[in-house]
Amino acid sequence: MEENIRYSLMAKGQRHPLGFFVNGLFYEQLKSNSRAKGYVDASGFFYPSVNKADPRSRIPTAKIDGLTFTRLSDIAEFDLVKFEA
């Protein structure tokens, strides 16, 4: 993922995003008081917690390859839509 670029997580056929990625962090909403809910490592794996004490921060639940977000539990694919400012 590129720095300072916003990516919207879109389910196929849906018009509203499920969340957003900015600088490798995942947010459910982009508001000034929003807290990151997950992160993407350098290899493209997504972890559902940014808290290092949380066990979920060590087990990836999805893989990002290009503009495709693939959930590892059921191989469901989602699109990442890139928004440049």
Secondary structure, 3 states (H helix, E strand, C coil): CCCCCEEEEEECCCCCCCEEEECCEEECCCCCCCCCCEEECCCCEEECCCCCCCHHHCCCCEEEECCEEEECCCCCEEEEEEECC
